[in-house]
């Protein structure tokens, strides 16, 4: 059996997350590399001093600016955001996550509230699908509660994706 000392184990774990030996990535390309190494960048809408995802990336990427993760995620489409534990995930993982998203809609797996929204707002969901066909990009803020719930349902079940965040 292979054994390693605690110092090596710590360095491995920190290195895997891009925290040892210091910041190794730089700029926009480095932001993408760091996000891939992290795998799931938890997104935080609250900003007290800085958003947690910006702090996470700043600690790993030299010359990081707060809008870099958005460029990589929404403009370059290298990542997608999803889930109750809102996180940016690599786009090449989307086919696997779609299985989980569809289980939210179809099965007993996941959050029961999603299936409840699907039943209680079925008409609004059907209307939202028509609106999306016509307008392509919509904002949750453009709608009343039923339509906003319908849009959330479509996002949570993998039928629509976030175009950008404001």
C-alpha positions as CSV (number, residue, x, y, z in Angstrom):
1,X,0.0,0.0,0.0
2,X,1.3,3.5,-0.9
3,X,1.5,6.0,1.9
4,X,2.1,9.7,1.7
5,X,2.9,12.1,4.5
6,X,0.3,14.8,5.5
7,X,2.4,17.6,4.0
8,X,2.3,15.9,0.5
9,X,-1.5,15.2,0.9
10,X,-2.1,18.9,1.8
11,X,-0.1,20.1,-1.2
12,X,-1.9,17.7,-3.5
13,X,-5.3,18.9,-2.4
14,X,-4.3,22.6,-2.6
15,X,-2.6,22.0,-5.9
16,X,-5.6,20.3,-7.4
17,X,-7.7,23.3,-6.5
18,X,-5.1,25.7,-7.9
19,X,-4.0,27.1,-4.6
20,X,-0.5,25.7,-4.3
21,X,2.2,26.8,-5.2
22,X,0.5,30.2,-5.5
23,X,-1.5,31.6,-8.4
24,X,-0.6,29.8,-11.6
25,X,-3.1,31.1,-14.1
26,X,-3.3,34.5,-15.7
27,X,-6.0,36.7,-17.4
28,X,-9.0,35.5,-19.3
29,X,-7.5,32.2,-20.5
30,X,-6.3,31.5,-16.9
31,X,-9.8,32.2,-15.6
32,X,-11.1,29.4,-17.9
33,X,-8.3,27.1,-16.7
34,X,-9.0,27.8,-13.1
35,X,-12.8,27.2,-13.5
36,X,-12.0,23.9,-15.2
37,X,-9.7,22.9,-12.3
38,X,-12.3,24.0,-9.7
39,X,-15.0,22.1,-11.7
40,X,-18.0,23.7,-10.0
41,X,-17.7,27.4,-9.3
42,X,-20.4,28.3,-6.9
43,X,-22.0,31.6,-7.9
44,X,-23.0,34.1,-5.3
45,X,-25.4,36.9,-6.1
46,X,-24.7,38.8,-2.8
47,X,-21.8,41.2,-2.7
48,X,-20.7,42.4,0.7
49,X,-17.1,43.1,-0.1
50,X,-16.9,40.9,-3.2
51,X,-18.8,38.0,-4.6
52,X,-17.5,34.6,-3.4
53,X,-16.9,33.4,-6.9
54,X,-14.8,36.4,-7.7
55,X,-12.8,35.9,-4.5
56,X,-12.3,32.2,-5.4
57,X,-11.0,33.2,-8.9
58,X,-8.9,36.1,-7.7
59,X,-7.1,33.7,-5.3
60,X,-6.1,31.5,-8.3
61,X,-5.7,33.9,-11.3
62,X,-3.2,36.7,-11.7
63,X,-4.8,39.9,-13.1
64,X,-8.3,38.5,-12.5
65,X,-11.1,41.1,-13.0
66,X,-14.7,40.4,-11.7
67,X,-16.3,40.2,-15.2
68,X,-13.9,37.6,-16.5
69,X,-15.9,34.6,-15.3
70,X,-19.0,36.0,-17.1
71,X,-17.0,36.4,-20.4
72,X,-15.9,32.8,-20.2
73,X,-19.3,31.5,-19.2
74,X,-21.8,33.6,-21.2
75,X,-19.9,35.1,-24.1
76,X,-17.6,32.3,-24.9
77,X,-20.1,29.6,-23.7
78,X,-17.4,27.5,-22.1
79,X,-19.5,26.9,-19.0
80,X,-23.2,26.8,-18.0
81,X,-24.9,27.7,-14.7
82,X,-27.5,25.5,-13.2
83,X,-29.0,24.2,-10.0
84,X,-30.3,25.1,-6.6
85,X,-26.7,25.2,-5.5
86,X,-26.0,27.6,-8.3
87,X,-22.7,26.8,-10.0
88,X,-20.9,27.3,-13.3
89,X,-20.0,23.9,-14.7
90,X,-17.9,23.0,-17.8
91,X,-20.1,23.0,-21.0
92,X,-18.7,19.7,-22.1
93,X,-20.4,18.2,-19.0
94,X,-23.9,19.4,-20.1
95,X,-25.0,16.1,-21.7
96,X,-24.4,14.3,-18.4
97,X,-26.2,17.1,-16.4
98,X,-29.1,17.0,-18.8
99,X,-29.9,13.5,-17.4
100,X,-30.0,15.0,-13.9
101,X,-32.1,17.9,-15.1
102,X,-34.6,15.6,-16.8
103,X,-34.9,13.5,-13.6
104,X,-35.9,16.8,-11.8
105,X,-38.8,17.0,-14.3
106,X,-39.7,13.3,-14.8
107,X,-38.7,11.2,-11.8
108,X,-38.8,11.0,-8.0
109,X,-35.2,12.3,-7.9
110,X,-34.4,15.8,-6.9
111,X,-36.5,18.6,-5.6
112,X,-40.2,17.8,-5.5
113,X,-41.0,21.6,-5.7
114,X,-39.8,21.5,-9.4
115,X,-42.4,18.9,-10.3
116,X,-45.0,20.8,-8.3
117,X,-44.2,24.0,-10.3
118,X,-44.6,21.9,-13.4
119,X,-48.1,20.8,-12.4
120,X,-49.3,24.1,-11.0
121,X,-48.0,26.3,-13.7
122,X,-48.4,24.0,-16.8
123,X,-50.3,26.7,-18.8
124,X,-47.7,29.3,-18.0
125,X,-44.9,26.9,-19.0
126,X,-46.5,26.2,-22.3
127,X,-46.9,30.0,-22.9
128,X,-43.3,30.6,-22.0
129,X,-42.2,28.0,-24.5
130,X,-44.1,30.0,-27.2
131,X,-42.6,33.3,-26.0
132,X,-39.1,31.8,-26.1
133,X,-39.6,30.6,-29.7
134,X,-40.6,34.1,-30.7
135,X,-38.1,36.2,-28.7
136,X,-35.2,33.8,-28.1
137,X,-33.8,35.7,-25.1
138,X,-36.0,36.8,-22.2
139,X,-35.4,38.0,-18.6
140,X,-37.1,36.7,-15.5
141,X,-37.7,40.4,-14.6
142,X,-39.9,40.8,-17.7
143,X,-42.7,38.7,-16.2
144,X,-45.1,38.3,-13.4
145,X,-44.8,35.5,-10.8
146,X,-46.4,32.7,-12.8
147,X,-44.3,33.3,-15.9
148,X,-41.2,33.8,-13.8
149,X,-41.9,30.4,-12.2
150,X,-42.4,28.9,-15.6
151,X,-39.0,30.2,-16.7
152,X,-37.4,28.9,-13.6
153,X,-39.0,25.5,-14.2
154,X,-37.7,25.4,-17.8
155,X,-34.2,26.4,-16.6
156,X,-34.1,23.8,-13.8
157,X,-35.3,21.0,-16.1
158,X,-32.7,21.8,-18.8
159,X,-35.0,23.3,-21.5
160,X,-33.5,26.8,-21.4
161,X,-30.1,28.2,-20.3
162,X,-28.9,31.4,-18.9
163,X,-27.9,33.9,-21.6
164,X,-26.4,36.4,-19.3
165,X,-26.7,37.8,-15.8
166,X,-27.4,41.4,-14.7
